[in-house]
Amino acid sequence: MQLSDVLAQRWSCRAYRAEPVPDETLRDVLSLAQRTASWCNTQPWHVHLLSGDATRELAESLTAHVQAHAPASDLPTPQEYTGVYQHRRRESGFALYESLGIERTDMAARGAQMLKNFTFFGAPHVAIVTTDAAQGVYGAVDCGGYVANLLNAAHAYGVSSVAQAAVAMYSDHVRQVLGIADDRLVVCAVALGYPDEEHPVNGFRTTRASLDESVTFVR
């Protein structure tokens, strides 16, 4: 696919079929993401790619953990959402719940949908992306570039995905289950698989700000 087509067409999938992605395809996608540029070529990312029973076991233990424990993120979370950032966040959330027919006041249904983050929306594979703690903010930024390339490479190979910050909110549990060393920070998860095209949640799309809002041209 042309890069312009990938960027225009890629979307975040929140309902997957159980069918696994062939290992060869996953390796091709990960090999492309590995070409990501990084600060001083440090390549600070490391990925735990879970499939099969490993995906299911993490989903089960993580879901139980989330319902009994407070979040414990390795990375600082946003202090607040105000102005246009709050507007964009709400617009995306409202579109998600509207696609599922969930009323804004139905907190039980919203909570149940939130928990699907921790079963990776039924995806057969999940990539847990970590960074070297000593690289600080630069390592996290480099991992952001890696994640973007992973999402786009997956789409080019016909594999759907969604980046999940929610999983990183419970970094302590993820670290324990996967045996991740203390010198690694959990950045996010990326669910990977083939989309359930009949599920209504996969029908909505987010908007993007105009170029005039996002770029200041200086001459």
Backbone as numpy.savetxt, mean C-alpha at the origin, in Angstrom:
# Nx Ny Nz CAx CAy CAz Cx Cy Cz
3.55 -2.02 -21.96 2.72 -0.82 -21.96 3.59 0.42 -21.96
3.08 1.50 -22.55 3.74 2.78 -22.46 3.62 3.31 -21.02
4.66 3.99 -20.57 4.63 4.54 -19.21 3.44 5.46 -19.03
3.13 6.26 -20.04 2.00 7.18 -19.92 0.69 6.42 -19.70
0.55 5.26 -20.33 -0.66 4.45 -20.15 -0.72 3.87 -18.73
0.43 3.40 -18.24 0.48 2.84 -16.89 0.06 3.89 -15.87
0.64 5.10 -15.97 0.35 6.15 -15.01 -1.11 6.61 -15.09
-1.67 6.59 -16.29 -3.05 7.04 -16.47 -4.06 5.98 -16.00
-3.69 4.70 -16.09 -4.66 3.63 -15.86 -4.57 2.98 -14.48
-3.42 3.04 -13.83 -3.25 2.31 -12.57 -4.20 2.83 -11.50
-4.72 1.92 -10.69 -5.66 2.28 -9.63 -5.40 1.37 -8.43
-5.93 1.73 -7.29 -5.73 0.96 -6.07 -6.83 -0.08 -5.91
-6.44 -1.34 -5.91 -7.38 -2.45 -5.84 -7.67 -2.81 -4.39
-8.94 -2.94 -4.04 -9.33 -3.28 -2.67 -10.23 -4.51 -2.58
-10.16 -5.37 -3.61 -10.82 -6.68 -3.57 -10.14 -7.56 -4.61
-9.66 -8.72 -4.18 -8.85 -9.59 -5.04 -9.45 -10.97 -5.18
-9.11 -11.63 -6.29 -9.39 -13.05 -6.44 -8.31 -13.84 -5.70
-8.62 -15.07 -5.36 -7.67 -15.90 -4.61 -6.54 -16.42 -5.50
-6.71 -16.36 -6.80 -5.72 -16.90 -7.75 -4.34 -16.26 -7.54
-3.31 -17.07 -7.30 -1.98 -16.49 -7.10 -1.35 -16.00 -8.39
-0.44 -15.07 -8.26 0.34 -14.58 -9.40 1.54 -15.51 -9.59
1.84 -15.92 -10.81 2.99 -16.81 -11.02 4.29 -16.21 -10.47
5.14 -17.06 -9.93 6.41 -16.60 -9.37 7.23 -15.82 -10.38
7.23 -16.27 -11.61 8.03 -15.59 -12.65 7.55 -14.15 -12.84
6.25 -13.95 -12.82 5.70 -12.60 -12.97 6.09 -11.73 -11.78
5.98 -12.28 -10.58 6.36 -11.52 -9.39 7.84 -11.13 -9.43
8.67 -12.05 -9.86 10.10 -11.75 -9.94 10.38 -10.67 -10.99
9.66 -10.71 -12.11 9.83 -9.69 -13.14 9.42 -8.31 -12.61
8.31 -8.26 -11.90 7.83 -7.00 -11.32 8.83 -6.45 -10.31
9.31 -7.32 -9.42 10.27 -6.89 -8.41 11.60 -6.47 -9.03
11.98 -7.12 -10.11 13.23 -6.75 -10.79 13.14 -5.35 -11.39
11.97 -5.00 -11.92 11.79 -3.65 -12.44 11.83 -2.62 -11.32
11.15 -2.91 -10.22 11.15 -1.98 -9.09 12.56 -1.79 -8.54
13.39 -2.81 -8.67 14.75 -2.73 -8.16 15.59 -1.68 -8.88
15.11 -1.22 -10.04 15.82 -0.19 -10.80 15.58 1.21 -10.24
14.82 1.33 -9.17 14.50 2.63 -8.58 15.78 3.40 -8.21
15.78 4.67 -8.53 16.90 5.53 -8.13 16.83 5.78 -6.62
18.00 5.93 -5.99 18.04 6.17 -4.55 19.22 7.08 -4.20
19.12 7.69 -3.02 20.14 8.61 -2.53 21.49 7.89 -2.45
22.47 8.39 -3.20 23.81 7.80 -3.24 23.78 6.31 -3.60
22.71 5.90 -4.29 22.53 4.49 -4.69 22.55 3.54 -3.49
22.04 4.01 -2.36 22.03 3.17 -1.16 21.03 2.01 -1.25
19.96 2.18 -2.03 18.94 1.14 -2.17 18.55 0.59 -0.79
17.99 1.44 0.08 17.77 1.05 1.47 16.59 0.11 1.69
15.81 -0.16 0.66 14.62 -0.99 0.84 14.97 -2.48 0.96
14.13 -3.18 1.68 14.15 -4.64 1.68 12.69 -5.08 1.74
12.37 -6.13 1.00 10.98 -6.58 0.88 10.84 -8.01 1.38
9.86 -8.24 2.24 9.41 -9.59 2.57 8.17 -9.83 1.72
8.25 -10.72 0.74 7.11 -11.01 -0.13 6.43 -12.29 0.36
5.20 -12.14 0.83 4.46 -13.27 1.39 3.48 -13.82 0.37
3.37 -15.14 0.34 2.43 -15.83 -0.54 1.82 -17.00 0.22
0.68 -17.49 -0.26 0.09 -18.70 0.27 -0.21 -18.63 1.75
0.23 -19.66 2.48 -0.05 -19.75 3.91 0.56 -18.58 4.68
1.71 -18.08 4.22 2.35 -16.97 4.93 1.47 -15.72 4.91
0.83 -15.46 3.77 -0.09 -14.32 3.68 -1.28 -14.52 4.61
-1.86 -15.70 4.58 -3.03 -15.97 5.41 -2.69 -15.88 6.90
-1.57 -16.43 7.30 -1.21 -16.44 8.72 -0.95 -15.03 9.24
-0.27 -14.20 8.43 -0.06 -12.81 8.86 -1.38 -12.07 8.94
-2.26 -12.29 7.96 -3.56 -11.62 7.96 -4.35 -11.96 9.21
-4.36 -13.23 9.59 -5.13 -13.66 10.76 -4.56 -13.07 12.04
-3.24 -13.15 12.20 -2.64 -12.67 13.45 -2.69 -11.15 13.53
-2.52 -10.48 12.39 -2.54 -9.02 12.38 -3.94 -8.49 12.69
-4.95 -9.11 12.12 -6.33 -8.70 12.38 -6.67 -8.83 13.86
-6.27 -9.93 14.46 -6.51 -10.13 15.89 -5.73 -9.11 16.72
-4.51 -8.83 16.33 -3.67 -7.88 17.06 -4.27 -6.48 17.01
-4.72 -6.07 15.84 -5.26 -4.71 15.65 -6.46 -4.47 16.56
-7.27 -5.49 16.76 -8.49 -5.34 17.56 -8.21 -5.32 19.06
-6.96 -5.61 19.44 -6.65 -5.68 20.87 -5.53 -4.76 21.31
-4.90 -4.06 20.36 -3.74 -3.24 20.70 -3.80 -1.88 20.01
-3.13 -0.93 20.60 -3.01 0.41 20.01 -1.97 0.38 18.89
-2.07 1.31 17.94 -1.06 1.38 16.88 0.33 1.63 17.44
1.33 1.11 16.73 2.73 1.34 17.10 3.54 1.39 15.81
3.62 2.58 15.23 4.27 2.77 13.94 5.75 3.08 14.11
6.57 2.54 13.21 8.00 2.86 13.22 8.27 4.29 12.77
7.44 4.80 11.86 7.63 6.12 11.29 6.60 7.09 11.86
6.94 8.36 12.02 5.96 9.33 12.51 4.80 9.48 11.53
3.60 9.57 12.07 2.41 9.74 11.23 2.11 11.23 11.06
1.28 11.59 10.08 0.93 13.00 9.91 0.37 13.61 11.18
0.77 14.83 11.50 0.28 15.50 12.70 -1.20 15.81 12.59
-1.62 16.23 11.39 -3.03 16.55 11.16 -3.25 16.71 9.66
-4.52 16.69 9.27 -4.91 16.96 7.89 -5.76 18.23 7.90
-5.30 19.25 7.20 -6.04 20.51 7.13 -6.14 20.97 5.69
-7.04 21.92 5.45 -7.16 22.54 4.15 -7.39 21.54 3.03
-6.65 21.72 1.94 -6.83 20.89 0.76 -6.49 19.43 1.04
-5.57 19.19 1.97 -5.18 17.81 2.29 -6.33 17.07 2.98
-7.01 17.75 3.85 -8.20 17.17 4.49 -9.30 16.96 3.46
-9.47 17.90 2.53 -10.49 17.77 1.49 -10.23 16.55 0.63
-8.99 16.37 0.19 -8.66 15.23 -0.68 -8.84 13.92 0.06
-8.44 13.91 1.32 -8.58 12.70 2.13 -10.05 12.32 2.28
-10.88 13.30 2.59 -12.30 13.02 2.76 -12.95 12.61 1.44
-12.58 13.27 0.37 -13.15 12.94 -0.93 -12.89 11.48 -1.28
-11.66 11.03 -1.03 -11.31 9.63 -1.31 -12.09 8.68 -0.41
-12.16 9.01 0.88 -12.88 8.14 1.81 -14.36 8.06 1.52
-14.96 9.21 1.21 -16.39 9.22 0.90 -16.68 8.40 -0.36
-15.79 8.50 -1.36 -15.99 7.74 -2.60 -15.88 6.24 -2.34
-14.96 5.86 -1.47 -14.80 4.45 -1.10 -16.08 3.92 -0.47
-16.58 4.61 0.56 -17.77 4.12 1.26 -19.02 4.19 0.39
-19.08 5.19 -0.47 -20.23 5.29 -1.37 -20.27 4.10 -2.33
-19.09 3.68 -2.82 -19.05 2.55 -3.75 -19.57 1.27 -3.10
-19.45 1.20 -1.76 -19.89 0.02 -1.02 -21.27 0.18 -0.42
-21.87 1.35 -0.61 -23.19 1.60 -0.04 -23.17 1.75 1.47
-22.06 2.21 2.02 -21.92 2.38 3.47 -22.21 3.84 3.83
-23.19 4.05 4.68 -23.52 5.40 5.11 -22.43 5.96 6.02
-22.26 7.28 6.00 -21.23 7.91 6.82 -21.44 7.66 8.31
-22.69 7.47 8.70 -23.00 7.28 10.13 -22.93 5.81 10.55
-22.71 4.90 9.59 -22.69 3.47 9.90 -21.28 3.08 10.35
-20.97 3.33 11.61 -19.62 3.13 12.11 -19.24 1.65 12.16
-20.21 0.77 12.35 -19.91 -0.66 12.38 -19.43 -1.14 11.01
-20.14 -0.72 9.95 -19.76 -1.13 8.61 -18.43 -0.50 8.21
-18.21 0.74 8.62 -16.94 1.40 8.32 -15.79 0.69 9.04
-16.04 0.27 10.27 -15.02 -0.46 11.01 -14.69 -1.80 10.37
-15.72 -2.49 9.89 -15.50 -3.78 9.23 -14.70 -3.60 7.95
-14.99 -2.54 7.20 -14.22 -2.27 5.99 -12.77 -1.92 6.33
-12.57 -1.16 7.40 -11.22 -0.80 7.82 -10.39 -2.05 8.13
-11.01 -3.04 8.76 -10.28 -4.25 9.13 -9.81 -5.03 7.90
-10.45 -4.81 6.75 -10.02 -5.52 5.55 -8.62 -5.12 5.11
-8.15 -3.95 5.60 -6.76 -3.58 5.34 -5.82 -4.67 5.83
-6.17 -5.31 6.94 -5.25 -6.22 7.60 -5.38 -7.66 7.12
-6.35 -7.89 6.23 -6.38 -9.15 5.47 -5.93 -8.89 4.04
-5.39 -7.69 3.81 -4.84 -7.28 2.52 -5.90 -7.37 1.43
-7.15 -7.14 1.83 -8.30 -7.14 0.91 -8.43 -8.45 0.14
-7.93 -9.53 0.75 -8.04 -10.84 0.10 -6.96 -11.13 -0.91
-5.94 -10.29 -1.01 -4.86 -10.50 -1.98 -4.06 -11.75 -1.62
-3.62 -12.52 -2.61 -2.83 -13.72 -2.33 -1.38 -13.43 -1.96
-0.94 -12.20 -2.23 0.45 -11.83 -1.94 0.48 -10.47 -1.25
1.44 -10.30 -0.36 1.66 -8.98 0.23 3.15 -8.76 0.39
3.60 -7.59 -0.02 5.00 -7.19 0.11 5.11 -6.25 1.31
5.94 -6.60 2.27 6.22 -5.74 3.41 7.53 -5.01 3.12
7.45 -3.69 2.99 8.61 -2.89 2.59 9.23 -2.25 3.83
10.52 -2.48 4.02 11.24 -1.88 5.14 12.42 -1.07 4.63
12.90 -0.17 5.49 14.07 0.64 5.18 15.11 0.49 6.28
16.35 0.81 5.94 17.43 0.81 6.92 17.23 2.00 7.86
17.13 1.73 9.15 16.84 2.79 10.12 17.87 3.91 10.08
19.12 3.57 9.84 20.19 4.56 9.87 20.09 5.57 8.73
19.33 5.25 7.68 19.21 6.17 6.54 18.17 7.27 6.81
17.44 7.16 7.89 16.51 8.21 8.28 15.48 8.55 7.22
15.18 9.84 7.11 14.13 10.28 6.20 14.49 9.99 4.75
15.78 10.03 4.41 16.18 9.75 3.03 15.87 8.31 2.65
16.06 7.40 3.58 15.71 6.01 3.31 14.23 5.84 3.08
13.41 6.52 3.88 11.96 6.43 3.71 11.52 7.02 2.37
12.14 8.15 1.99 11.83 8.77 0.70 12.20 7.82 -0.44
13.37 7.20 -0.34 13.79 6.25 -1.38 12.82 5.07 -1.47
12.32 4.62 -0.33 11.35 3.53 -0.34 10.04 3.96 -0.99
9.68 5.24 -0.83 8.50 5.75 -1.52 8.64 5.64 -3.02
9.83 5.98 -3.53 10.09 5.82 -4.96 10.01 4.36 -5.37
10.55 3.49 -4.53 10.50 2.05 -4.81 9.06 1.56 -4.89
8.24 1.97 -3.92 6.84 1.53 -3.89 6.10 2.00 -5.13
6.32 3.26 -5.53 5.66 3.77 -6.74 6.03 2.93 -7.96
7.30 2.60 -8.09 7.72 1.78 -9.22 7.17 0.36 -9.13
7.07 -0.17 -7.92 6.49 -1.50 -7.74 5.03 -1.51 -8.18
4.26 -0.50 -7.78 2.86 -0.41 -8.18 2.72 -0.33 -9.70
3.53 0.52 -10.31 3.43 0.73 -11.75 3.91 -0.49 -12.54
4.98 -1.13 -12.06 5.48 -2.33 -12.73 4.44 -3.44 -12.65
3.80 -3.58 -11.50 2.76 -4.59 -11.35 1.64 -4.37 -12.36
1.19 -3.12 -12.48 0.11 -2.83 -13.43 0.52 -3.18 -14.85
1.76 -2.88 -15.21 2.24 -3.18 -16.56 2.21 -4.68 -16.85
2.29 -5.50 -15.81 2.24 -6.95 -15.97 0.85 -7.52 -15.71
-0.14 -6.65 -15.60 -1.51 -7.11 -15.41 -1.84 -7.51 -13.99
-1.03 -7.06 -13.04 -1.23 -7.38 -11.63 -1.72 -6.14 -10.91
-2.79 -6.27 -10.15 -3.32 -5.13 -9.41 -2.63 -5.02 -8.05
-2.76 -3.84 -7.43 -2.03 -3.59 -6.19 -2.68 -2.45 -5.42
-2.29 -2.33 -4.15 -2.63 -1.16 -3.36 -1.56 -1.02 -2.28
-1.05 0.20 -2.13 -0.10 0.48 -1.05 -0.88 0.68 0.24
-0.38 0.12 1.35 -1.13 0.12 2.60 -0.28 0.67 3.75
-0.54 1.92 4.10 0.10 2.49 5.28 -0.48 1.89 6.55
-1.74 1.44 6.50 -2.41 0.92 7.69 -1.62 -0.22 8.32
-1.02 -1.06 7.50 -0.26 -2.20 8.02 0.94 -1.73 8.83
1.58 -0.65 8.35 2.75 -0.11 9.05 2.39 0.54 10.37
1.11 0.82 10.61 0.70 1.38 11.89 0.88 0.36 13.03
1.08 -0.90 12.67 1.32 -1.96 13.65 2.65 -2.65 13.36
3.67 -1.81 13.21 5.00 -2.29 12.85 5.53 -3.30 13.84
5.21 -3.12 15.12 5.73 -4.02 16.15 5.29 -5.46 15.90
4.02 -5.64 15.54 3.52 -6.99 15.31 4.09 -7.57 14.02
4.15 -6.77 12.98 4.71 -7.23 11.71 6.17 -7.66 11.92
6.91 -6.86 12.66 8.31 -7.19 12.94 8.43 -8.52 13.68
7.58 -8.73 14.67 7.63 -9.95 15.46 7.32 -11.18 14.61
6.26 -11.10 13.82 5.83 -12.26 13.02 6.87 -12.63 11.97
7.45 -11.63 11.32 8.38 -11.89 10.22 9.84 -11.94 10.66
10.11 -11.68 11.93 11.48 -11.70 12.40 12.34 -10.60 11.80
11.75 -9.43 11.62 12.47 -8.29 11.04 13.39 -7.69 12.10
14.62 -7.44 11.73 15.62 -6.93 12.67 15.26 -5.53 13.15
15.77 -5.17 14.33 15.47 -3.87 14.93 16.07 -2.71 14.14
17.04 -2.98 13.29 17.64 -1.89 12.51 16.90 -1.64 11.20
15.72 -2.26 11.06 14.86 -2.02 9.90 13.58 -1.34 10.38
13.06 -0.41 9.59 11.79 0.26 9.86 10.75 -0.18 8.85
9.56 -0.51 9.32 8.47 -0.90 8.42 7.88 0.36 7.79
7.92 0.44 6.48 7.43 1.62 5.76 5.96 1.45 5.37
5.63 0.32 4.75 4.26 0.07 4.31 4.16 -1.36 3.82
2.96 -1.75 3.46 2.72 -3.02 2.79 2.17 -2.71 1.39
2.32 -3.66 0.49 1.72 -3.56 -0.84 1.03 -4.89 -1.14
-0.30 -4.86 -1.25 -1.06 -6.05 -1.62 -0.95 -6.24 -3.13
-0.81 -7.49 -3.56 -0.63 -7.81 -4.97 -1.50 -9.01 -5.36
-2.12 -8.92 -6.51 -2.92 -10.03 -7.00 -3.77 -9.62 -8.19
-4.70 -10.48 -8.56 -5.62 -10.19 -9.66 -6.94 -9.66 -9.10
-7.49 -8.64 -9.71 -8.67 -7.98 -9.13 -9.95 -8.78 -9.26
-10.81 -8.64 -8.26 -12.19 -9.11 -8.36 -12.94 -8.00 -9.09
-13.08 -8.16 -10.38 -13.64 -7.09 -11.21 -15.13 -6.88 -10.98
-15.78 -7.82 -10.32 -17.22 -7.69 -10.05 -17.49 -6.95 -8.75
-16.46 -6.77 -7.93 -16.69 -6.15 -6.62 -16.85 -4.65 -6.78
-17.89 -4.05 -6.18 -18.14 -2.62 -6.37 -17.02 -1.71 -5.88
-16.23 -2.17 -4.89 -15.18 -1.31 -4.35 -14.11 -1.01 -5.39
-14.03 -1.86 -6.41 -13.03 -1.65 -7.45 -13.54 -0.75 -8.57
-14.71 -0.17 -8.38 -15.28 0.67 -9.42 -15.01 2.16 -9.27
-14.57 2.60 -8.07 -14.36 4.04 -7.90 -12.91 4.41 -8.15
-12.70 5.65 -8.54 -11.35 6.15 -8.82 -11.15 7.48 -8.09
-9.94 7.71 -7.63 -9.61 8.98 -6.98 -9.27 10.03 -8.04
-9.34 11.29 -7.64 -9.03 12.39 -8.55 -7.58 12.84 -8.34
-7.10 13.69 -9.21 -5.78 14.28 -9.08 -5.87 15.79 -9.22
-5.05 16.50 -8.46 -5.01 17.95 -8.54 -4.49 18.37 -9.91
-4.86 19.56 -10.33 -4.38 20.08 -11.61 -2.91 20.46 -11.51
-2.28 20.59 -12.65 -0.87 20.99 -12.69 -0.68 22.36 -12.07
-1.63 23.26 -12.29 -1.52 24.61 -11.72 -1.52 24.59 -10.19
-2.19 23.61 -9.60 -2.20 23.50 -8.14 -0.91 22.90 -7.59
-0.23 22.13 -8.41 0.88 21.32 -7.91 2.26 21.80 -8.34
2.33 22.65 -9.34 3.63 23.06 -9.89 3.72 24.57 -9.97
4.82 25.11 -9.49 5.14 26.52 -9.69 6.26 26.62 -10.70
5.96 27.18 -11.84 6.97 27.33 -12.90 7.75 28.64 -12.66
9.05 28.53 -12.58 9.91 29.69 -12.32 10.84 29.88 -13.51
10.78 31.10 -14.10 11.61 31.37 -15.28 12.41 32.65 -15.06
